[in-house]
Amino acid sequence: MRQGIAAFGAGLLFAAGLVVGGMTQPSKVVGFLDFFGDWDPSLVLVMAGAIAVHAVLFRVVSRRKSPLLAEVFHVPSRRDLTLPLVLGSGLFGIGWGLGGFCPGPGLVSLVTGGQEALAFVASMGAGMLVYEAAQTLGRRAKRARGATDASATEQLAADALAPTANPIDAVSKG
């Protein structure tokens, strides 16, 4: 119960930060990404602030033996670059640049009922469903060919997409 309340509070704080920082305004995001036109550098301050807070708090929190509301810390250990990671990052950047939203601000913007936010979140959801269907078909095809184990990349993707009770797990796997 305490983890759920803490996660909800962290989500509210994150949402408020996105709104105050202007990340829920697609025109501001697209203006930030328009380096050769009417560039709006104000989001640099938002990003710099987020990086500074993380840099300090990560060092403070990581000195603890365990988190306040869990048994262990869930920190990613992989450092390798894979084709799915590079392609996914590229698709994320293209989507962010074209739509002016990334997943967090898109979800926060749903409360406005704006057509841009609704279209973005619907498209994001459709993309997630298509990806999951493709993964399921791929696993079935492998089983049909006699393969019993999924590749490490497929397993990481499946683990990252699996629902989890702890939101930190989802972030640390992504």
Backbone as JSON Lines, residues from 0, in Angstrom:
{"i":0,"aa":"M","n":[0.83,-1.19,0.0],"ca":[0.0,0.0,0.0],"c":[0.88,1.26,0.0]}
{"i":1,"aa":"R","n":[1.92,1.25,0.85],"ca":[2.8,2.42,0.91],"c":[3.52,2.65,-0.4]}
{"i":2,"aa":"Q","n":[3.92,1.55,-1.07],"ca":[4.57,1.7,-2.37],"c":[3.62,2.34,-3.38]}
{"i":3,"aa":"G","n":[2.38,1.93,-3.37],"ca":[1.39,2.5,-4.28],"c":[1.17,3.98,-4.04]}
{"i":4,"aa":"I","n":[1.08,4.36,-2.78],"ca":[0.9,5.78,-2.44],"c":[2.13,6.58,-2.84]}
{"i":5,"aa":"A","n":[3.31,6.03,-2.58],"ca":[4.55,6.72,-2.95],"c":[4.65,6.86,-4.47]}
{"i":6,"aa":"A","n":[4.29,5.81,-5.2],"ca":[4.34,5.86,-6.66],"c":[3.35,6.89,-7.19]}
{"i":7,"aa":"F","n":[2.16,6.94,-6.62],"ca":[1.16,7.92,-7.04],"c":[1.66,9.34,-6.78]}
{"i":8,"aa":"G","n":[2.23,9.56,-5.6],"ca":[2.78,10.88,-5.26],"c":[3.92,11.27,-6.2]}
{"i":9,"aa":"A","n":[4.79,10.31,-6.5],"ca":[5.9,10.6,-7.42],"c":[5.36,10.91,-8.82]}
{"i":10,"aa":"G","n":[4.32,10.2,-9.23],"ca":[3.71,10.46,-10.52],"c":[3.08,11.85,-10.58]}
{"i":11,"aa":"L","n":[2.41,12.25,-9.51],"ca":[1.84,13.6,-9.46],"c":[2.93,14.67,-9.52]}
{"i":12,"aa":"L","n":[4.01,14.45,-8.78],"ca":[5.12,15.41,-8.8],"c":[5.74,15.48,-10.19]}
{"i":13,"aa":"F","n":[5.92,14.33,-10.81],"ca":[6.48,14.28,-12.17],"c":[5.56,15.02,-13.14]}
{"i":14,"aa":"A","n":[4.26,14.77,-13.05],"ca":[3.29,15.43,-13.93],"c":[3.33,16.95,-13.74]}
{"i":15,"aa":"A","n":[3.39,17.38,-12.49],"ca":[3.45,18.82,-12.21],"c":[4.73,19.42,-12.8]}
{"i":16,"aa":"G","n":[5.84,18.71,-12.67],"ca":[7.1,19.18,-13.24],"c":[7.04,19.3,-14.75]}
{"i":17,"aa":"L","n":[6.38,18.35,-15.4],"ca":[6.23,18.41,-16.85],"c":[5.41,19.62,-17.28]}
{"i":18,"aa":"V","n":[4.33,19.89,-16.53],"ca":[3.48,21.03,-16.86],"c":[4.23,22.34,-16.63]}
{"i":19,"aa":"V","n":[4.85,22.48,-15.47],"ca":[5.58,23.71,-15.15],"c":[6.75,23.93,-16.12]}
{"i":20,"aa":"G","n":[7.41,22.84,-16.5],"ca":[8.56,22.95,-17.41],"c":[8.19,23.16,-18.87]}
{"i":21,"aa":"G","n":[6.91,23.08,-19.21],"ca":[6.48,23.3,-20.58],"c":[6.55,22.09,-21.47]}
{"i":22,"aa":"M","n":[6.85,20.92,-20.9],"ca":[6.99,19.71,-21.7],"c":[5.66,19.2,-22.25]}
{"i":23,"aa":"T","n":[4.54,19.7,-21.75],"ca":[3.23,19.28,-22.25],"c":[2.74,20.18,-23.39]}
{"i":24,"aa":"Q","n":[3.56,21.12,-23.8],"ca":[3.22,22.03,-24.9],"c":[3.99,21.59,-26.15]}
{"i":25,"aa":"P","n":[3.34,20.89,-27.07],"ca":[4.06,20.4,-28.25],"c":[4.79,21.5,-29.02]}
{"i":26,"aa":"S","n":[4.21,22.69,-29.09],"ca":[4.88,23.76,-29.83],"c":[6.21,24.15,-29.18]}
{"i":27,"aa":"K","n":[6.27,24.08,-27.86],"ca":[7.51,24.4,-27.14],"c":[8.57,23.33,-27.41]}
{"i":28,"aa":"V","n":[8.14,22.07,-27.42],"ca":[9.07,20.96,-27.67],"c":[9.59,21.02,-29.11]}
{"i":29,"aa":"V","n":[8.68,21.21,-30.06],"ca":[9.09,21.3,-31.46],"c":[9.99,22.52,-31.66]}
{"i":30,"aa":"G","n":[9.69,23.63,-30.99],"ca":[10.56,24.81,-31.06],"c":[11.94,24.54,-30.51]}
{"i":31,"aa":"F","n":[12.02,23.73,-29.48],"ca":[13.32,23.35,-28.91],"c":[14.12,22.51,-29.9]}
{"i":32,"aa":"L","n":[13.44,21.66,-30.66],"ca":[14.11,20.77,-31.61],"c":[14.39,21.44,-32.96]}
{"i":33,"aa":"D","n":[13.91,22.66,-33.16],"ca":[14.1,23.38,-34.41],"c":[15.39,24.21,-34.34]}
{"i":34,"aa":"F","n":[16.53,23.53,-34.48],"ca":[17.83,24.18,-34.34],"c":[18.12,25.19,-35.44]}
{"i":35,"aa":"F","n":[17.56,25.0,-36.63],"ca":[17.89,25.85,-37.77],"c":[16.79,26.85,-38.1]}
{"i":36,"aa":"G","n":[15.79,26.93,-37.26],"ca":[14.7,27.87,-37.47],"c":[14.58,28.78,-36.27]}
{"i":37,"aa":"D","n":[13.4,28.82,-35.69],"ca":[13.12,29.66,-34.53],"c":[13.36,28.83,-33.26]}
{"i":38,"aa":"W","n":[14.62,28.59,-32.93],"ca":[14.99,27.71,-31.82],"c":[14.6,28.32,-30.48]}
{"i":39,"aa":"D","n":[13.95,27.49,-29.63],"ca":[13.56,27.89,-28.29],"c":[14.4,27.09,-27.3]}
{"i":40,"aa":"P","n":[15.44,27.69,-26.71],"ca":[16.36,26.95,-25.84],"c":[15.86,26.75,-24.41]}
{"i":41,"aa":"S","n":[14.64,27.18,-24.1],"ca":[14.18,27.15,-22.7],"c":[14.13,25.75,-22.1]}
{"i":42,"aa":"L","n":[13.91,24.72,-22.92],"ca":[13.85,23.36,-22.36],"c":[15.23,22.85,-21.93]}
{"i":43,"aa":"V","n":[16.29,23.52,-22.36],"ca":[17.63,23.17,-21.88],"c":[17.66,23.33,-20.36]}
{"i":44,"aa":"L","n":[17.03,24.37,-19.85],"ca":[16.99,24.59,-18.4],"c":[16.22,23.49,-17.69]}
{"i":45,"aa":"V","n":[15.13,23.02,-18.3],"ca":[14.35,21.93,-17.72],"c":[15.21,20.67,-17.65]}
{"i":46,"aa":"M","n":[15.88,20.35,-18.74],"ca":[16.73,19.16,-18.77],"c":[17.92,19.29,-17.83]}
{"i":47,"aa":"A","n":[18.54,20.46,-17.8],"ca":[19.68,20.67,-16.91],"c":[19.25,20.54,-15.45]}
{"i":48,"aa":"G","n":[18.08,21.08,-15.12],"ca":[17.57,20.95,-13.75],"c":[17.31,19.51,-13.38]}
{"i":49,"aa":"A","n":[16.72,18.75,-14.3],"ca":[16.44,17.33,-14.04],"c":[17.74,16.55,-13.85]}
{"i":50,"aa":"I","n":[18.72,16.81,-14.68],"ca":[20.01,16.11,-14.58],"c":[20.7,16.46,-13.27]}
{"i":51,"aa":"A","n":[20.66,17.73,-12.88],"ca":[21.31,18.15,-11.64],"c":[20.67,17.49,-10.42]}
{"i":52,"aa":"V","n":[19.35,17.49,-10.37],"ca":[18.65,16.86,-9.24],"c":[18.97,15.37,-9.2]}
{"i":53,"aa":"H","n":[18.93,14.71,-10.34],"ca":[19.23,13.28,-10.38],"c":[20.67,13.0,-9.94]}
{"i":54,"aa":"A","n":[21.61,13.78,-10.43],"ca":[23.02,13.55,-10.1],"c":[23.26,13.62,-8.6]}
{"i":55,"aa":"V","n":[22.64,14.57,-7.93],"ca":[22.82,14.71,-6.48],"c":[22.06,13.6,-5.74]}
{"i":56,"aa":"L","n":[20.78,13.45,-6.05],"ca":[19.97,12.48,-5.29],"c":[20.38,11.03,-5.53]}
{"i":57,"aa":"F","n":[20.84,10.7,-6.73],"ca":[21.28,9.33,-6.99],"c":[22.44,8.97,-6.07]}
{"i":58,"aa":"R","n":[23.37,9.89,-5.91],"ca":[24.52,9.62,-5.03],"c":[24.09,9.5,-3.57]}
{"i":59,"aa":"V","n":[23.17,10.33,-3.15],"ca":[22.69,10.28,-1.76],"c":[21.92,8.99,-1.51]}
{"i":60,"aa":"V","n":[20.99,8.68,-2.4],"ca":[20.13,7.51,-2.21],"c":[20.92,6.21,-2.35]}
{"i":61,"aa":"S","n":[21.87,6.16,-3.28],"ca":[22.61,4.91,-3.5],"c":[23.55,4.55,-2.35]}
{"i":62,"aa":"R","n":[23.75,5.45,-1.41],"ca":[24.57,5.13,-0.23],"c":[23.79,4.3,0.78]}
{"i":63,"aa":"R","n":[22.47,4.27,0.64],"ca":[21.64,3.49,1.55],"c":[21.8,2.01,1.25]}
{"i":64,"aa":"K","n":[21.56,1.18,2.25],"ca":[21.64,-0.27,2.05],"c":[20.47,-0.79,1.23]}
{"i":65,"aa":"S","n":[19.31,-0.16,1.39],"ca":[18.13,-0.56,0.62],"c":[17.19,0.64,0.49]}
{"i":66,"aa":"P","n":[16.29,0.58,-0.48],"ca":[15.32,1.67,-0.62],"c":[14.36,1.69,0.57]}
{"i":67,"aa":"L","n":[13.65,2.78,0.72],"ca":[12.71,2.9,1.83],"c":[11.55,1.92,1.71]}
{"i":68,"aa":"L","n":[11.07,1.66,0.51],"ca":[9.85,0.88,0.35],"c":[10.05,-0.41,-0.45]}
{"i":69,"aa":"A","n":[11.27,-0.9,-0.5],"ca":[11.53,-2.15,-1.22],"c":[12.71,-2.86,-0.57]}
{"i":70,"aa":"E","n":[12.91,-4.1,-0.97],"ca":[14.0,-4.9,-0.4],"c":[15.36,-4.53,-1.01]}
{"i":71,"aa":"V","n":[15.37,-4.29,-2.32],"ca":[16.63,-4.01,-3.02],"c":[16.4,-2.88,-4.03]}
{"i":72,"aa":"F","n":[17.51,-2.26,-4.44],"ca":[17.46,-1.27,-5.51],"c":[17.39,-2.0,-6.84]}
{"i":73,"aa":"H","n":[16.68,-1.44,-7.78],"ca":[16.59,-2.0,-9.12],"c":[17.26,-1.02,-10.09]}
{"i":74,"aa":"V","n":[18.54,-1.21,-10.29],"ca":[19.34,-0.33,-11.13],"c":[19.8,-1.12,-12.34]}
{"i":75,"aa":"P","n":[19.66,-0.57,-13.54],"ca":[20.08,-1.31,-14.73],"c":[21.57,-1.59,-14.71]}
{"i":76,"aa":"S","n":[21.93,-2.76,-15.16],"ca":[23.35,-3.13,-15.18],"c":[23.9,-3.24,-16.6]}
{"i":77,"aa":"R","n":[23.04,-3.37,-17.58],"ca":[23.5,-3.5,-18.96],"c":[24.02,-2.17,-19.47]}
{"i":78,"aa":"R","n":[25.1,-2.24,-20.23],"ca":[25.68,-1.03,-20.79],"c":[25.94,-1.18,-22.3]}
{"i":79,"aa":"D","n":[25.54,-2.32,-22.86],"ca":[25.82,-2.55,-24.27],"c":[24.76,-1.9,-25.16]}
{"i":80,"aa":"L","n":[25.18,-1.59,-26.38],"ca":[24.26,-1.04,-27.37],"c":[23.8,-2.18,-28.27]}
{"i":81,"aa":"T","n":[22.49,-2.28,-28.42],"ca":[21.93,-3.31,-29.29],"c":[21.14,-2.64,-30.4]}
{"i":82,"aa":"L","n":[20.91,-3.37,-31.47],"ca":[20.15,-2.83,-32.58],"c":[18.74,-2.41,-32.14]}
{"i":83,"aa":"P","n":[18.02,-3.24,-31.35],"ca":[16.7,-2.79,-30.9],"c":[16.77,-1.5,-30.07]}
{"i":84,"aa":"L","n":[17.8,-1.33,-29.26],"ca":[17.94,-0.11,-28.47],"c":[18.14,1.1,-29.38]}
{"i":85,"aa":"V","n":[19.03,0.97,-30.36],"ca":[19.32,2.08,-31.26],"c":[18.1,2.41,-32.11]}
{"i":86,"aa":"L","n":[17.44,1.39,-32.66],"ca":[16.25,1.63,-33.48],"c":[15.12,2.23,-32.64]}
{"i":87,"aa":"G","n":[14.91,1.7,-31.44],"ca":[13.88,2.23,-30.56],"c":[14.15,3.67,-30.18]}
{"i":88,"aa":"S","n":[15.4,3.99,-29.89],"ca":[15.76,5.37,-29.56],"c":[15.51,6.3,-30.74]}
{"i":89,"aa":"G","n":[15.84,5.83,-31.93],"ca":[15.61,6.63,-33.12],"c":[14.13,6.88,-33.36]}
{"i":90,"aa":"L","n":[13.32,5.83,-33.21],"ca":[11.87,5.99,-33.37],"c":[11.3,6.93,-32.32]}
{"i":91,"aa":"F","n":[11.81,6.81,-31.1],"ca":[11.36,7.71,-30.03],"c":[11.66,9.15,-30.41]}
{"i":92,"aa":"G","n":[12.87,9.42,-30.86],"ca":[13.27,10.78,-31.23],"c":[12.46,11.33,-32.39]}
{"i":93,"aa":"I","n":[12.22,10.49,-33.39],"ca":[11.41,10.92,-34.53],"c":[9.99,11.25,-34.07]}
{"i":94,"aa":"G","n":[9.41,10.38,-33.27],"ca":[8.06,10.63,-32.75],"c":[8.0,11.88,-31.91]}
{"i":95,"aa":"W","n":[9.01,12.09,-31.08],"ca":[9.06,13.28,-30.23],"c":[9.14,14.54,-31.09]}
{"i":96,"aa":"G","n":[9.98,14.49,-32.11],"ca":[10.14,15.65,-32.97],"c":[8.92,15.95,-33.82]}
{"i":97,"aa":"L","n":[8.26,14.91,-34.31],"ca":[7.08,15.12,-35.15],"c":[5.85,15.51,-34.34]}
{"i":98,"aa":"G","n":[5.67,14.85,-33.21],"ca":[4.45,15.08,-32.44],"c":[4.58,16.1,-31.33]}
{"i":99,"aa":"G","n":[5.81,16.32,-30.88],"ca":[6.01,17.25,-29.77],"c":[5.69,16.66,-28.41]}
{"i":100,"aa":"F","n":[5.4,15.37,-28.38],"ca":[5.12,14.67,-27.13],"c":[6.05,13.47,-27.0]}
{"i":101,"aa":"C","n":[6.38,13.14,-25.77],"ca":[6.92,11.82,-25.48],"c":[5.91,11.2,-24.51]}
{"i":102,"aa":"P","n":[6.06,9.94,-24.12],"ca":[4.98,9.27,-23.38],"c":[4.51,9.99,-22.12]}
{"i":103,"aa":"G","n":[5.4,10.43,-21.26],"ca":[4.97,11.08,-20.02],"c":[4.14,12.33,-20.26]}
{"i":104,"aa":"P","n":[4.67,13.3,-20.99],"ca":[3.88,14.5,-21.28],"c":[2.6,14.2,-22.06]}
{"i":105,"aa":"G","n":[2.64,13.2,-22.93],"ca":[1.44,12.84,-23.68],"c":[0.33,12.38,-22.75]}
{"i":106,"aa":"L","n":[0.68,11.52,-21.8],"ca":[-0.32,11.04,-20.84],"c":[-0.82,12.15,-19.94]}
{"i":107,"aa":"V","n":[0.09,13.01,-19.49],"ca":[-0.31,14.15,-18.64],"c":[-1.26,15.06,-19.42]}
{"i":108,"aa":"S","n":[-0.99,15.26,-20.71],"ca":[-1.79,16.16,-21.53],"c":[-3.18,15.62,-21.83]}
{"i":109,"aa":"L","n":[-3.41,14.35,-21.58],"ca":[-4.74,13.79,-21.81],"c":[-5.82,14.51,-21.0]}
{"i":110,"aa":"V","n":[-5.46,15.01,-19.83],"ca":[-6.47,15.67,-18.99],"c":[-7.04,16.91,-19.65]}
{"i":111,"aa":"T","n":[-6.34,17.47,-20.64],"ca":[-6.86,18.65,-21.34],"c":[-7.91,18.26,-22.36]}
{"i":112,"aa":"G","n":[-7.91,16.98,-22.77],"ca":[-8.84,16.54,-23.8],"c":[-8.48,17.03,-25.19]}
{"i":113,"aa":"G","n":[-7.28,17.58,-25.34],"ca":[-6.85,18.1,-26.64],"c":[-6.68,17.0,-27.67]}
{"i":114,"aa":"Q","n":[-7.01,17.31,-28.92],"ca":[-6.93,16.32,-29.99],"c":[-5.5,15.85,-30.22]}
{"i":115,"aa":"E","n":[-4.52,16.74,-30.09],"ca":[-3.11,16.33,-30.29],"c":[-2.72,15.27,-29.28]}
{"i":116,"aa":"A","n":[-3.06,15.48,-28.01],"ca":[-2.71,14.51,-26.97],"c":[-3.45,13.2,-27.18]}
{"i":117,"aa":"L","n":[-4.72,13.28,-27.51],"ca":[-5.5,12.06,-27.75],"c":[-4.94,11.27,-28.92]}
{"i":118,"aa":"A","n":[-4.6,11.97,-30.01],"ca":[-4.03,11.31,-31.18],"c":[-2.68,10.67,-30.85]}
{"i":119,"aa":"F","n":[-1.86,11.4,-30.09],"ca":[-0.54,10.86,-29.74],"c":[-0.67,9.61,-28.88]}
{"i":120,"aa":"V","n":[-1.47,9.67,-27.84],"ca":[-1.6,8.53,-26.93],"c":[-2.25,7.34,-27.64]}
{"i":121,"aa":"A","n":[-3.24,7.61,-28.5],"ca":[-3.85,6.52,-29.26],"c":[-2.82,5.87,-30.19]}
{"i":122,"aa":"S","n":[-2.01,6.69,-30.86],"ca":[-0.96,6.17,-31.75],"c":[0.08,5.39,-30.96]}
{"i":123,"aa":"M","n":[0.46,5.91,-29.8],"ca":[1.43,5.22,-28.96],"c":[0.88,3.87,-28.52]}
{"i":124,"aa":"G","n":[-0.37,3.85,-28.1],"ca":[-1.0,2.59,-27.68],"c":[-1.08,1.6,-28.83]}
{"i":125,"aa":"A","n":[-1.44,2.09,-30.02],"ca":[-1.51,1.21,-31.19],"c":[-0.13,0.64,-31.51]}
{"i":126,"aa":"G","n":[0.89,1.48,-31.44],"ca":[2.25,1.02,-31.69],"c":[2.68,-0.05,-30.7]}
{"i":127,"aa":"M","n":[2.3,0.13,-29.44],"ca":[2.65,-0.86,-28.41],"c":[1.93,-2.19,-28.68]}
{"i":128,"aa":"L","n":[0.66,-2.11,-29.11],"ca":[-0.09,-3.33,-29.42],"c":[0.49,-4.05,-30.64]}
{"i":129,"aa":"V","n":[0.88,-3.28,-31.66],"ca":[1.49,-3.88,-32.85],"c":[2.81,-4.55,-32.48]}
{"i":130,"aa":"Y","n":[3.62,-3.87,-31.66],"ca":[4.89,-4.45,-31.23],"c":[4.66,-5.75,-30.47]}
{"i":131,"aa":"E","n":[3.73,-5.74,-29.53],"ca":[3.46,-6.94,-28.74],"c":[2.95,-8.07,-29.61]}
{"i":132,"aa":"A","n":[2.09,-7.75,-30.58],"ca":[1.59,-8.78,-31.5],"c":[2.74,-9.36,-32.33]}
{"i":133,"aa":"A","n":[3.64,-8.51,-32.8],"ca":[4.79,-8.99,-33.57],"c":[5.69,-9.88,-32.72]}
{"i":134,"aa":"Q","n":[5.9,-9.5,-31.46],"ca":[6.71,-10.32,-30.56],"c":[6.05,-11.68,-30.32]}
{"i":135,"aa":"T","n":[4.75,-11.67,-30.11],"ca":[4.02,-12.93,-29.88],"c":[4.11,-13.82,-31.1]}
{"i":136,"aa":"L","n":[3.91,-13.26,-32.29],"ca":[4.02,-14.04,-33.52],"c":[5.43,-14.59,-33.7]}
{"i":137,"aa":"G","n":[6.43,-13.78,-33.39],"ca":[7.81,-14.24,-33.49],"c":[8.11,-15.4,-32.55]}
{"i":138,"aa":"R","n":[7.61,-15.31,-31.32],"ca":[7.82,-16.41,-30.36],"c":[7.1,-17.68,-30.83]}
{"i":139,"aa":"R","n":[5.9,-17.52,-31.35],"ca":[5.16,-18.69,-31.84],"c":[5.88,-19.33,-33.02]}
{"i":140,"aa":"A","n":[6.4,-18.52,-33.92],"ca":[7.12,-19.03,-35.08],"c":[8.37,-19.78,-34.64]}
{"i":141,"aa":"K","n":[9.07,-19.26,-33.64],"ca":[10.27,-19.95,-33.14],"c":[9.91,-21.29,-32.52]}
{"i":142,"aa":"R","n":[8.82,-21.3,-31.75],"ca":[8.39,-22.57,-31.13],"c":[7.99,-23.57,-32.21]}
{"i":143,"aa":"A","n":[7.35,-23.09,-33.25],"ca":[6.93,-23.97,-34.34],"c":[8.14,-24.56,-35.06]}
{"i":144,"aa":"R","n":[9.22,-23.82,-35.12],"ca":[10.45,-24.32,-35.75],"c":[11.27,-25.18,-34.79]}
{"i":145,"aa":"G","n":[10.81,-25.32,-33.56],"ca":[11.51,-26.17,-32.62],"c":[12.42,-25.44,-31.66]}
{"i":146,"aa":"A","n":[12.52,-24.14,-31.78],"ca":[13.36,-23.38,-30.85],"c":[12.63,-23.28,-29.51]}
{"i":147,"aa":"T","n":[13.34,-23.47,-28.42],"ca":[12.69,-23.45,-27.1],"c":[12.99,-22.2,-26.32]}
{"i":148,"aa":"D","n":[14.11,-21.56,-26.56],"ca":[14.48,-20.38,-25.78],"c":[14.42,-19.13,-26.65]}
{"i":149,"aa":"A","n":[13.91,-18.07,-26.09],"ca":[13.92,-16.77,-26.77],"c":[15.33,-16.21,-26.7]}
{"i":150,"aa":"S","n":[15.68,-15.4,-27.67],"ca":[17.0,-14.77,-27.63],"c":[17.05,-13.8,-26.46]}
{"i":151,"aa":"A","n":[18.26,-13.42,-26.08],"ca":[18.42,-12.5,-24.95],"c":[17.73,-11.17,-25.23]}
{"i":152,"aa":"T","n":[17.8,-10.7,-26.47],"ca":[17.16,-9.42,-26.81],"c":[15.65,-9.52,-26.68]}
{"i":153,"aa":"E","n":[15.06,-10.6,-27.19],"ca":[13.62,-10.77,-27.08],"c":[13.2,-10.9,-25.62]}
{"i":154,"aa":"Q","n":[14.0,-11.59,-24.83],"ca":[13.66,-11.75,-23.42],"c":[13.72,-10.41,-22.69]}
{"i":155,"aa":"L","n":[14.74,-9.59,-22.99],"ca":[14.81,-8.26,-22.37],"c":[13.62,-7.41,-22.77]}
{"i":156,"aa":"A","n":[13.23,-7.48,-24.05],"ca":[12.07,-6.71,-24.49],"c":[10.81,-7.2,-23.8]}
{"i":157,"aa":"A","n":[10.64,-8.51,-23.68],"ca":[9.47,-9.06,-23.01],"c":[9.46,-8.67,-21.54]}
{"i":158,"aa":"D","n":[10.62,-8.72,-20.89],"ca":[10.69,-8.33,-19.48],"c":[10.37,-6.86,-19.29]}
{"i":159,"aa":"A","n":[10.86,-6.02,-20.21],"ca":[10.62,-4.58,-20.08],"c":[9.15,-4.24,-20.28]}
{"i":160,"aa":"L","n":[8.45,-5.05,-21.1],"ca":[7.04,-4.78,-21.37],"c":[6.11,-5.44,-20.37]}
{"i":161,"aa":"A","n":[6.63,-6.37,-19.59],"ca":[5.78,-7.09,-18.65],"c":[5.29,-6.14,-17.55]}
{"i":162,"aa":"P","n":[4.02,-6.26,-17.17],"ca":[3.53,-5.43,-16.07],"c":[4.3,-5.75,-14.79]}
{"i":163,"aa":"T","n":[4.52,-4.74,-13.99],"ca":[5.26,-4.93,-12.76],"c":[4.57,-4.18,-11.63]}
{"i":164,"aa":"A","n":[4.69,-4.7,-10.44],"ca":[4.06,-4.05,-9.29],"c":[4.86,-2.84,-8.84]}
{"i":165,"aa":"N","n":[6.12,-2.78,-9.22],"ca":[6.99,-1.71,-8.77],"c":[7.37,-0.83,-9.96]}
{"i":166,"aa":"P","n":[6.93,0.44,-10.02],"ca":[7.25,1.29,-11.16],"c":[8.75,1.49,-11.37]}
{"i":167,"aa":"I","n":[9.54,1.37,-10.3],"ca":[11.0,1.52,-10.44],"c":[11.53,0.39,-11.31]}
{"i":168,"aa":"D","n":[10.95,-0.83,-11.19],"ca":[11.38,-1.94,-12.02],"c":[11.22,-1.62,-13.48]}
{"i":169,"aa":"A","n":[10.07,-1.04,-13.84],"ca":[9.8,-0.73,-15.24],"c":[10.82,0.29,-15.76]}
{"i":170,"aa":"V","n":[11.15,1.29,-14.97],"ca":[12.11,2.3,-15.4],"c":[13.5,1.7,-15.5]}
{"i":171,"aa":"S","n":[13.88,0.86,-14.54],"ca":[15.24,0.32,-14.55],"c":[15.46,-0.66,-15.67]}
{"i":172,"aa":"K","n":[14.38,-1.28,-16.19],"ca":[14.54,-2.22,-17.28],"c":[14.51,-1.53,-18.64]}
{"i":173,"aa":"G","n":[14.04,-0.28,-18.68],"ca":[13.86,0.41,-19.96],"c":[15.03,1.17,-20.39]}
